[in-house]
């Protein structure tokens, strides 16, 4: 399966990496490596992430790269995984915009 980031998820991830690079370049490298490892696992097992408990009505799953939660949607017919949002674990989250199927 292919993995794509929504524009919002791309912006949030880029902002996080920019902040980490400024504060602690080693932490930015670790975060990128951890996210890359999680994405490789997700490609192999797209339904492995649990549903998002805050939004049971949405077709979302999540994976963790501490302390961040990445929310994604699987489009099986197109063999595509959309990363739609990411939040720090301490943040209150709101329902993300989902890309059209």
Jmol script that loads the backbone (N, CA, C; Angstrom):
load data "model"
ATOM      1  N   UNK A   1       0.840  -1.192   0.000  1.00  0.00           N
ATOM      2  CA  UNK A   1       0.000   0.000   0.000  1.00  0.00           C
ATOM      3  C   UNK A   1       0.877   1.244   0.000  1.00  0.00           C
ATOM      4  N   UNK A   2       0.366   2.254  -0.660  1.00  0.00           N
ATOM      5  CA  UNK A   2       1.036   3.547  -0.644  1.00  0.00           C
ATOM      6  C   UNK A   2       0.556   4.336   0.569  1.00  0.00           C
ATOM      7  N   UNK A   3       1.417   5.216   1.044  1.00  0.00           N
ATOM      8  CA  UNK A   3       1.045   6.092   2.152  1.00  0.00           C
ATOM      9  C   UNK A   3       1.181   7.534   1.683  1.00  0.00           C
ATOM     10  N   UNK A   4       0.148   8.302   1.957  1.00  0.00           N
ATOM     11  CA  UNK A   4       0.170   9.734   1.635  1.00  0.00           C
ATOM     12  C   UNK A   4      -0.244  10.520   2.867  1.00  0.00           C
ATOM     13  N   UNK A   5       0.343  11.692   3.008  1.00  0.00           N
ATOM     14  CA  UNK A   5      -0.022  12.614   4.077  1.00  0.00           C
ATOM     15  C   UNK A   5      -0.963  13.659   3.506  1.00  0.00           C
ATOM     16  N   UNK A   6      -2.025  13.961   4.241  1.00  0.00           N
ATOM     17  CA  UNK A   6      -2.899  15.067   3.849  1.00  0.00           C
ATOM     18  C   UNK A   6      -2.104  16.361   3.978  1.00  0.00           C
ATOM     19  N   UNK A   7      -2.545  17.435   3.326  1.00  0.00           N
ATOM     20  CA  UNK A   7      -1.835  18.713   3.477  1.00  0.00           C
ATOM     21  C   UNK A   7      -1.682  19.140   4.939  1.00  0.00           C
ATOM     22  N   UNK A   8      -2.741  18.967   5.735  1.00  0.00           N
ATOM     23  CA  UNK A   8      -2.662  19.362   7.139  1.00  0.00           C
ATOM     24  C   UNK A   8      -1.647  18.508   7.897  1.00  0.00           C
ATOM     25  N   UNK A   9      -1.676  17.209   7.684  1.00  0.00           N
ATOM     26  CA  UNK A   9      -0.722  16.320   8.364  1.00  0.00           C
ATOM     27  C   UNK A   9       0.710  16.639   7.933  1.00  0.00           C
ATOM     28  N   UNK A  10       0.898  16.953   6.660  1.00  0.00           N
ATOM     29  CA  UNK A  10       2.229  17.326   6.169  1.00  0.00           C
ATOM     30  C   UNK A  10       2.724  18.577   6.872  1.00  0.00           C
ATOM     31  N   UNK A  11       1.853  19.577   6.971  1.00  0.00           N
ATOM     32  CA  UNK A  11       2.229  20.832   7.634  1.00  0.00           C
ATOM     33  C   UNK A  11       2.584  20.586   9.092  1.00  0.00           C
ATOM     34  N   UNK A  12       1.757  19.843   9.805  1.00  0.00           N
ATOM     35  CA  UNK A  12       2.027  19.582  11.228  1.00  0.00           C
ATOM     36  C   UNK A  12       3.341  18.825  11.417  1.00  0.00           C
ATOM     37  N   UNK A  13       3.573  17.822  10.580  1.00  0.00           N
ATOM     38  CA  UNK A  13       4.796  17.028  10.701  1.00  0.00           C
ATOM     39  C   UNK A  13       6.024  17.892  10.381  1.00  0.00           C
ATOM     40  N   UNK A  14       5.946  18.690   9.329  1.00  0.00           N
ATOM     41  CA  UNK A  14       7.065  19.581   8.978  1.00  0.00           C
ATOM     42  C   UNK A  14       7.343  20.594  10.087  1.00  0.00           C
ATOM     43  N   UNK A  15       6.287  21.137  10.685  1.00  0.00           N
ATOM     44  CA  UNK A  15       6.463  22.092  11.784  1.00  0.00           C
ATOM     45  C   UNK A  15       7.110  21.423  12.993  1.00  0.00           C
ATOM     46  N   UNK A  16       6.686  20.208  13.295  1.00  0.00           N
ATOM     47  CA  UNK A  16       7.282  19.471  14.407  1.00  0.00           C
ATOM     48  C   UNK A  16       8.770  19.250  14.162  1.00  0.00           C
ATOM     49  N   UNK A  17       9.118  18.795  12.971  1.00  0.00           N
ATOM     50  CA  UNK A  17      10.532  18.540  12.677  1.00  0.00           C
ATOM     51  C   UNK A  17      11.352  19.822  12.708  1.00  0.00           C
ATOM     52  N   UNK A  18      10.801  20.910  12.199  1.00  0.00           N
ATOM     53  CA  UNK A  18      11.512  22.189  12.237  1.00  0.00           C
ATOM     54  C   UNK A  18      11.773  22.620  13.682  1.00  0.00           C
ATOM     55  N   UNK A  19      10.762  22.479  14.527  1.00  0.00           N
ATOM     56  CA  UNK A  19      10.916  22.832  15.938  1.00  0.00           C
ATOM     57  C   UNK A  19      11.977  21.947  16.599  1.00  0.00           C
ATOM     58  N   UNK A  20      11.888  20.648  16.362  1.00  0.00           N
ATOM     59  CA  UNK A  20      12.864  19.737  16.971  1.00  0.00           C
ATOM     60  C   UNK A  20      14.280  20.008  16.475  1.00  0.00           C
ATOM     61  N   UNK A  21      14.420  20.284  15.186  1.00  0.00           N
ATOM     62  CA  UNK A  21      15.761  20.582  14.648  1.00  0.00           C
ATOM     63  C   UNK A  21      16.368  21.804  15.331  1.00  0.00           C
ATOM     64  N   UNK A  22      15.510  22.782  15.618  1.00  0.00           N
ATOM     65  CA  UNK A  22      15.975  24.000  16.278  1.00  0.00           C
ATOM     66  C   UNK A  22      16.357  23.734  17.735  1.00  0.00           C
ATOM     67  N   UNK A  23      15.534  22.936  18.415  1.00  0.00           N
ATOM     68  CA  UNK A  23      15.746  22.690  19.840  1.00  0.00           C
ATOM     69  C   UNK A  23      16.761  21.583  20.115  1.00  0.00           C
ATOM     70  N   UNK A  24      16.688  20.520  19.317  1.00  0.00           N
ATOM     71  CA  UNK A  24      17.517  19.348  19.572  1.00  0.00           C
ATOM     72  C   UNK A  24      17.600  18.515  18.287  1.00  0.00           C
ATOM     73  N   UNK A  25      18.609  18.770  17.466  1.00  0.00           N
ATOM     74  CA  UNK A  25      18.716  18.067  16.179  1.00  0.00           C
ATOM     75  C   UNK A  25      18.709  16.541  16.310  1.00  0.00           C
ATOM     76  N   UNK A  26      19.279  16.019  17.370  1.00  0.00           N
ATOM     77  CA  UNK A  26      19.277  14.573  17.567  1.00  0.00           C
ATOM     78  C   UNK A  26      17.855  14.049  17.773  1.00  0.00           C
ATOM     79  N   UNK A  27      17.048  14.789  18.503  1.00  0.00           N
ATOM     80  CA  UNK A  27      15.647  14.394  18.711  1.00  0.00           C
ATOM     81  C   UNK A  27      14.886  14.408  17.389  1.00  0.00           C
ATOM     82  N   UNK A  28      15.188  15.359  16.518  1.00  0.00           N
ATOM     83  CA  UNK A  28      14.541  15.403  15.199  1.00  0.00           C
ATOM     84  C   UNK A  28      14.910  14.167  14.383  1.00  0.00           C
ATOM     85  N   UNK A  29      16.167  13.777  14.421  1.00  0.00           N
ATOM     86  CA  UNK A  29      16.604  12.580  13.693  1.00  0.00           C
ATOM     87  C   UNK A  29      15.927  11.332  14.245  1.00  0.00           C
ATOM     88  N   UNK A  30      15.833  11.239  15.568  1.00  0.00           N
ATOM     89  CA  UNK A  30      15.159  10.087  16.183  1.00  0.00           C
ATOM     90  C   UNK A  30      13.685  10.047  15.798  1.00  0.00           C
ATOM     91  N   UNK A  31      13.030  11.200  15.814  1.00  0.00           N
ATOM     92  CA  UNK A  31      11.618  11.258  15.452  1.00  0.00           C
ATOM     93  C   UNK A  31      11.420  10.802  14.008  1.00  0.00           C
ATOM     94  N   UNK A  32      12.240  11.295  13.103  1.00  0.00           N
ATOM     95  CA  UNK A  32      12.104  10.891  11.699  1.00  0.00           C
ATOM     96  C   UNK A  32      12.312   9.389  11.543  1.00  0.00           C
ATOM     97  N   UNK A  33      13.306   8.839  12.222  1.00  0.00           N
ATOM     98  CA  UNK A  33      13.570   7.397  12.142  1.00  0.00           C
ATOM     99  C   UNK A  33      12.406   6.600  12.725  1.00  0.00           C
ATOM    100  N   UNK A  34      11.864   7.056  13.844  1.00  0.00           N
ATOM    101  CA  UNK A  34      10.739   6.355  14.475  1.00  0.00           C
ATOM    102  C   UNK A  34       9.485   6.406  13.596  1.00  0.00           C
ATOM    103  N   UNK A  35       9.212   7.553  12.992  1.00  0.00           N
ATOM    104  CA  UNK A  35       8.055   7.684  12.104  1.00  0.00           C
ATOM    105  C   UNK A  35       8.253   6.807  10.870  1.00  0.00           C
ATOM    106  N   UNK A  36       9.450   6.822  10.317  1.00  0.00           N
ATOM    107  CA  UNK A  36       9.736   5.987   9.145  1.00  0.00           C
ATOM    108  C   UNK A  36       9.512   4.510   9.467  1.00  0.00           C
ATOM    109  N   UNK A  37       9.975   4.073  10.613  1.00  0.00           N
ATOM    110  CA  UNK A  37       9.792   2.678  11.039  1.00  0.00           C
ATOM    111  C   UNK A  37       8.290   2.362  11.193  1.00  0.00           C
ATOM    112  N   UNK A  38       7.547   3.273  11.793  1.00  0.00           N
ATOM    113  CA  UNK A  38       6.103   3.071  11.971  1.00  0.00           C
ATOM    114  C   UNK A  38       5.386   3.016  10.626  1.00  0.00           C
ATOM    115  N   UNK A  39       5.804   3.842   9.669  1.00  0.00           N
ATOM    116  CA  UNK A  39       5.178   3.843   8.349  1.00  0.00           C
ATOM    117  C   UNK A  39       5.476   2.558   7.580  1.00  0.00           C
ATOM    118  N   UNK A  40       6.681   2.047   7.721  1.00  0.00           N
ATOM    119  CA  UNK A  40       7.015   0.766   7.073  1.00  0.00           C
ATOM    120  C   UNK A  40       6.135  -0.355   7.635  1.00  0.00           C
ATOM    121  N   UNK A  41       5.943  -0.358   8.937  1.00  0.00           N
ATOM    122  CA  UNK A  41       5.089  -1.359   9.574  1.00  0.00           C
ATOM    123  C   UNK A  41       3.636  -1.186   9.106  1.00  0.00           C
ATOM    124  N   UNK A  42       3.191   0.058   9.006  1.00  0.00           N
ATOM    125  CA  UNK A  42       1.832   0.345   8.572  1.00  0.00           C
ATOM    126  C   UNK A  42       1.581  -0.146   7.147  1.00  0.00           C
ATOM    127  N   UNK A  43       2.574   0.000   6.269  1.00  0.00           N
ATOM    128  CA  UNK A  43       2.430  -0.499   4.893  1.00  0.00           C
ATOM    129  C   UNK A  43       2.136  -1.999   4.876  1.00  0.00           C
ATOM    130  N   UNK A  44       2.796  -2.718   5.759  1.00  0.00           N
ATOM    131  CA  UNK A  44       2.611  -4.167   5.817  1.00  0.00           C
ATOM    132  C   UNK A  44       1.310  -4.561   6.518  1.00  0.00           C
ATOM    133  N   UNK A  45       0.933  -3.809   7.525  1.00  0.00           N
ATOM    134  CA  UNK A  45      -0.225  -4.150   8.349  1.00  0.00           C
ATOM    135  C   UNK A  45      -1.122  -2.920   8.507  1.00  0.00           C
ATOM    136  N   UNK A  46      -1.816  -2.529   7.448  1.00  0.00           N
ATOM    137  CA  UNK A  46      -2.567  -1.264   7.496  1.00  0.00           C
ATOM    138  C   UNK A  46      -3.704  -1.227   8.515  1.00  0.00           C
ATOM    139  N   UNK A  47      -4.238  -2.362   8.895  1.00  0.00           N
ATOM    140  CA  UNK A  47      -5.343  -2.368   9.855  1.00  0.00           C
ATOM    141  C   UNK A  47      -4.866  -2.646  11.274  1.00  0.00           C
ATOM    142  N   UNK A  48      -3.567  -2.564  11.501  1.00  0.00           N
ATOM    143  CA  UNK A  48      -3.016  -2.909  12.816  1.00  0.00           C
ATOM    144  C   UNK A  48      -3.274  -1.842  13.874  1.00  0.00           C
ATOM    145  N   UNK A  49      -3.461  -0.606  13.459  1.00  0.00           N
ATOM    146  CA  UNK A  49      -3.709   0.456  14.435  1.00  0.00           C
ATOM    147  C   UNK A  49      -5.121   0.387  14.982  1.00  0.00           C
ATOM    148  N   UNK A  50      -5.292   0.682  16.257  1.00  0.00           N
ATOM    149  CA  UNK A  50      -6.643   0.655  16.828  1.00  0.00           C
ATOM    150  C   UNK A  50      -7.481   1.830  16.327  1.00  0.00           C
ATOM    151  N   UNK A  51      -8.799   1.668  16.358  1.00  0.00           N
ATOM    152  CA  UNK A  51      -9.675   2.804  16.024  1.00  0.00           C
ATOM    153  C   UNK A  51      -9.452   3.953  17.010  1.00  0.00           C
ATOM    154  N   UNK A  52      -9.807   5.145  16.579  1.00  0.00           N
ATOM    155  CA  UNK A  52      -9.663   6.334  17.418  1.00  0.00           C
ATOM    156  C   UNK A  52     -10.882   6.411  18.333  1.00  0.00           C
ATOM    157  N   UNK A  53     -10.649   6.220  19.625  1.00  0.00           N
ATOM    158  CA  UNK A  53     -11.766   6.113  20.574  1.00  0.00           C
ATOM    159  C   UNK A  53     -12.596   7.390  20.673  1.00  0.00           C
ATOM    160  N   UNK A  54     -11.992   8.539  20.426  1.00  0.00           N
ATOM    161  CA  UNK A  54     -12.730   9.801  20.528  1.00  0.00           C
ATOM    162  C   UNK A  54     -13.742   9.979  19.383  1.00  0.00           C
ATOM    163  N   UNK A  55     -13.520   9.272  18.277  1.00  0.00           N
ATOM    164  CA  UNK A  55     -14.382   9.433  17.099  1.00  0.00           C
ATOM    165  C   UNK A  55     -14.781   8.071  16.529  1.00  0.00           C
ATOM    166  N   UNK A  56     -15.562   7.295  17.284  1.00  0.00           N
ATOM    167  CA  UNK A  56     -15.902   5.943  16.817  1.00  0.00           C
ATOM    168  C   UNK A  56     -16.717   5.943  15.521  1.00  0.00           C
ATOM    169  N   UNK A  57     -17.343   7.060  15.192  1.00  0.00           N
ATOM    170  CA  UNK A  57     -18.160   7.141  13.979  1.00  0.00           C
ATOM    171  C   UNK A  57     -17.313   7.355  12.720  1.00  0.00           C
ATOM    172  N   UNK A  58     -16.035   7.706  12.883  1.00  0.00           N
ATOM    173  CA  UNK A  58     -15.167   7.960  11.733  1.00  0.00           C
ATOM    174  C   UNK A  58     -14.319   6.728  11.417  1.00  0.00           C
ATOM    175  N   UNK A  59     -14.022   6.519  10.140  1.00  0.00           N
ATOM    176  CA  UNK A  59     -13.210   5.354   9.741  1.00  0.00           C
ATOM    177  C   UNK A  59     -11.719   5.620   9.947  1.00  0.00           C
ATOM    178  N   UNK A  60     -11.356   5.944  11.173  1.00  0.00           N
ATOM    179  CA  UNK A  60      -9.970   6.305  11.473  1.00  0.00           C
ATOM    180  C   UNK A  60      -9.320   5.265  12.367  1.00  0.00           C
ATOM    181  N   UNK A  61      -8.026   5.129  12.172  1.00  0.00           N
ATOM    182  CA  UNK A  61      -7.179   4.326  13.040  1.00  0.00           C
ATOM    183  C   UNK A  61      -6.020   5.220  13.452  1.00  0.00           C
ATOM    184  N   UNK A  62      -5.204   4.700  14.350  1.00  0.00           N
ATOM    185  CA  UNK A  62      -4.082   5.506  14.816  1.00  0.00           C
ATOM    186  C   UNK A  62      -2.862   4.640  15.081  1.00  0.00           C
ATOM    187  N   UNK A  63      -1.713   5.286  15.038  1.00  0.00           N
ATOM    188  CA  UNK A  63      -0.491   4.662  15.533  1.00  0.00           C
ATOM    189  C   UNK A  63       0.242   5.717  16.340  1.00  0.00           C
ATOM    190  N   UNK A  64       1.068   5.249  17.235  1.00  0.00           N
ATOM    191  CA  UNK A  64       1.792   6.150  18.128  1.00  0.00           C
ATOM    192  C   UNK A  64       3.262   6.179  17.789  1.00  0.00           C
ATOM    193  N   UNK A  65       3.805   7.368  17.819  1.00  0.00           N
ATOM    194  CA  UNK A  65       5.246   7.598  17.859  1.00  0.00           C
ATOM    195  C   UNK A  65       5.378   8.594  18.992  1.00  0.00           C
ATOM    196  N   UNK A  66       5.660   8.061  20.164  1.00  0.00           N
ATOM    197  CA  UNK A  66       5.608   8.846  21.397  1.00  0.00           C
ATOM    198  C   UNK A  66       6.349  10.166  21.284  1.00  0.00           C
ATOM    199  N   UNK A  67       5.719  11.239  21.704  1.00  0.00           N
ATOM    200  CA  UNK A  67       4.417  11.354  22.365  1.00  0.00           C
ATOM    201  C   UNK A  67       3.294  11.741  21.394  1.00  0.00           C
ATOM    202  N   UNK A  68       3.436  11.408  20.118  1.00  0.00           N
ATOM    203  CA  UNK A  68       2.466  11.830  19.103  1.00  0.00           C
ATOM    204  C   UNK A  68       1.557  10.696  18.666  1.00  0.00           C
ATOM    205  N   UNK A  69       0.325  11.084  18.354  1.00  0.00           N
ATOM    206  CA  UNK A  69      -0.660  10.166  17.789  1.00  0.00           C
ATOM    207  C   UNK A  69      -0.858  10.561  16.331  1.00  0.00           C
ATOM    208  N   UNK A  70      -0.727   9.599  15.445  1.00  0.00           N
ATOM    209  CA  UNK A  70      -0.945   9.802  14.018  1.00  0.00           C
ATOM    210  C   UNK A  70      -2.261   9.112  13.655  1.00  0.00           C
ATOM    211  N   UNK A  71      -3.168   9.851  13.019  1.00  0.00           N
ATOM    212  CA  UNK A  71      -4.474   9.333  12.653  1.00  0.00           C
ATOM    213  C   UNK A  71      -4.482   9.055  11.153  1.00  0.00           C
ATOM    214  N   UNK A  72      -5.003   7.891  10.789  1.00  0.00           N
ATOM    215  CA  UNK A  72      -4.994   7.525   9.377  1.00  0.00           C
ATOM    216  C   UNK A  72      -6.279   6.825   8.966  1.00  0.00           C
ATOM    217  N   UNK A  73      -6.471   6.811   7.658  1.00  0.00           N
ATOM    218  CA  UNK A  73      -7.627   6.167   7.033  1.00  0.00           C
ATOM    219  C   UNK A  73      -7.117   5.234   5.953  1.00  0.00           C
ATOM    220  N   UNK A  74      -7.666   4.041   5.897  1.00  0.00           N
ATOM    221  CA  UNK A  74      -7.268   3.069   4.887  1.00  0.00           C
ATOM    222  C   UNK A  74      -8.310   3.070   3.765  1.00  0.00           C
ATOM    223  N   UNK A  75      -7.835   3.253   2.547  1.00  0.00           N
ATOM    224  CA  UNK A  75      -8.676   3.154   1.361  1.00  0.00           C
ATOM    225  C   UNK A  75      -8.249   1.877   0.637  1.00  0.00           C
ATOM    226  N   UNK A  76      -8.881   0.763   1.002  1.00  0.00           N
ATOM    227  CA  UNK A  76      -8.478  -0.547   0.480  1.00  0.00           C
ATOM    228  C   UNK A  76      -8.644  -0.652  -1.025  1.00  0.00           C
ATOM    229  N   UNK A  77      -9.689  -0.059  -1.554  1.00  0.00           N
ATOM    230  CA  UNK A  77      -9.943  -0.167  -2.993  1.00  0.00           C
ATOM    231  C   UNK A  77      -8.832   0.486  -3.810  1.00  0.00           C
ATOM    232  N   UNK A  78      -8.234   1.544  -3.281  1.00  0.00           N
ATOM    233  CA  UNK A  78      -7.144   2.235  -3.987  1.00  0.00           C
ATOM    234  C   UNK A  78      -5.771   1.843  -3.458  1.00  0.00           C
ATOM    235  N   UNK A  79      -5.770   0.920  -2.475  1.00  0.00           N
ATOM    236  CA  UNK A  79      -4.515   0.480  -1.849  1.00  0.00           C
ATOM    237  C   UNK A  79      -3.706   1.692  -1.367  1.00  0.00           C
ATOM    238  N   UNK A  80      -4.401   2.501  -0.578  1.00  0.00           N
ATOM    239  CA  UNK A  80      -3.845   3.773  -0.134  1.00  0.00           C
ATOM    240  C   UNK A  80      -4.132   3.988   1.348  1.00  0.00           C
ATOM    241  N   UNK A  81      -3.149   4.485   2.056  1.00  0.00           N
ATOM    242  CA  UNK A  81      -3.300   4.870   3.458  1.00  0.00           C
ATOM    243  C   UNK A  81      -3.081   6.377   3.525  1.00  0.00           C
ATOM    244  N   UNK A  82      -4.074   7.076   4.049  1.00  0.00           N
ATOM    245  CA  UNK A  82      -3.987   8.521   4.220  1.00  0.00           C
ATOM    246  C   UNK A  82      -3.661   8.841   5.673  1.00  0.00           C
ATOM    247  N   UNK A  83      -2.542   9.480   5.915  1.00  0.00           N
ATOM    248  CA  UNK A  83      -2.263  10.056   7.234  1.00  0.00           C
ATOM    249  C   UNK A  83      -2.996  11.396   7.223  1.00  0.00           C
ATOM    250  N   UNK A  84      -4.007  11.529   8.064  1.00  0.00           N
ATOM    251  CA  UNK A  84      -4.860  12.714   7.979  1.00  0.00           C
ATOM    252  C   UNK A  84      -4.572  13.759   9.044  1.00  0.00           C
ATOM    253  N   UNK A  85      -3.934  13.352  10.146  1.00  0.00           N
ATOM    254  CA  UNK A  85      -3.700  14.308  11.233  1.00  0.00           C
ATOM    255  C   UNK A  85      -2.693  13.723  12.210  1.00  0.00           C
ATOM    256  N   UNK A  86      -2.074  14.577  12.972  1.00  0.00           N
ATOM    257  CA  UNK A  86      -1.217  14.138  14.071  1.00  0.00           C
ATOM    258  C   UNK A  86      -1.362  15.123  15.212  1.00  0.00           C
ATOM    259  N   UNK A  87      -1.324  14.594  16.425  1.00  0.00           N
ATOM    260  CA  UNK A  87      -1.484  15.415  17.621  1.00  0.00           C
ATOM    261  C   UNK A  87      -0.514  14.937  18.684  1.00  0.00           C
ATOM    262  N   UNK A  88      -0.065  15.867  19.479  1.00  0.00           N
ATOM    263  CA  UNK A  88       0.702  15.513  20.672  1.00  0.00           C
ATOM    264  C   UNK A  88      -0.266  14.810  21.622  1.00  0.00           C
ATOM    265  N   UNK A  89       0.209  13.793  22.312  1.00  0.00           N
ATOM    266  CA  UNK A  89      -0.643  13.012  23.195  1.00  0.00           C
ATOM    267  C   UNK A  89      -1.319  13.813  24.284  1.00  0.00           C
ATOM    268  N   UNK A  90      -0.757  14.960  24.670  1.00  0.00           N
ATOM    269  CA  UNK A  90      -1.341  15.778  25.737  1.00  0.00           C
ATOM    270  C   UNK A  90      -2.395  16.754  25.215  1.00  0.00           C
ATOM    271  N   UNK A  91      -2.533  16.869  23.894  1.00  0.00           N
ATOM    272  CA  UNK A  91      -3.490  17.814  23.325  1.00  0.00           C
ATOM    273  C   UNK A  91      -4.893  17.229  23.298  1.00  0.00           C
ATOM    274  N   UNK A  92      -5.871  18.113  23.417  1.00  0.00           N
ATOM    275  CA  UNK A  92      -7.258  17.730  23.145  1.00  0.00           C
ATOM    276  C   UNK A  92      -7.395  17.714  21.632  1.00  0.00           C
ATOM    277  N   UNK A  93      -7.944  16.634  21.102  1.00  0.00           N
ATOM    278  CA  UNK A  93      -8.042  16.533  19.652  1.00  0.00           C
ATOM    279  C   UNK A  93      -9.438  16.864  19.180  1.00  0.00           C
ATOM    280  N   UNK A  94      -9.537  17.238  17.910  1.00  0.00           N
ATOM    281  CA  UNK A  94     -10.833  17.464  17.274  1.00  0.00           C
ATOM    282  C   UNK A  94     -10.890  16.571  16.033  1.00  0.00           C
ATOM    283  N   UNK A  95     -12.066  16.300  15.575  1.00  0.00           N
ATOM    284  CA  UNK A  95     -12.233  15.408  14.431  1.00  0.00           C
ATOM    285  C   UNK A  95     -11.493  15.973  13.208  1.00  0.00           C
ATOM    286  N   UNK A  96     -10.643  15.163  12.608  1.00  0.00           N
ATOM    287  CA  UNK A  96      -9.898  15.641  11.437  1.00  0.00           C
ATOM    288  C   UNK A  96     -10.745  15.629  10.172  1.00  0.00           C
ATOM    289  N   UNK A  97     -10.335  16.443   9.226  1.00  0.00           N
ATOM    290  CA  UNK A  97     -10.938  16.430   7.887  1.00  0.00           C
ATOM    291  C   UNK A  97     -10.440  15.169   7.197  1.00  0.00           C
ATOM    292  N   UNK A  98     -11.339  14.435   6.588  1.00  0.00           N
ATOM    293  CA  UNK A  98     -10.954  13.221   5.888  1.00  0.00           C
ATOM    294  C   UNK A  98     -10.882  13.471   4.389  1.00  0.00           C
ATOM    295  N   UNK A  99      -9.849  12.937   3.725  1.00  0.00           N
ATOM    296  CA  UNK A  99      -9.796  13.081   2.273  1.00  0.00           C
ATOM    297  C   UNK A  99     -10.936  12.287   1.633  1.00  0.00           C
ATOM    298  N   UNK A 100     -11.379  12.730   0.496  1.00  0.00           N
ATOM    299  CA  UNK A 100     -12.449  12.022  -0.209  1.00  0.00           C
ATOM    300  C   UNK A 100     -11.963  10.633  -0.613  1.00  0.00           C
ATOM    301  N   UNK A 101     -12.840   9.629  -0.520  1.00  0.00           N
ATOM    302  CA  UNK A 101     -12.437   8.266  -0.906  1.00  0.00           C
ATOM    303  C   UNK A 101     -12.173   8.139  -2.386  1.00  0.00           C
TER     304      UNK A 101
END
end "model"
wireframe off; spacefill off
backbone 0.3
color backbone group
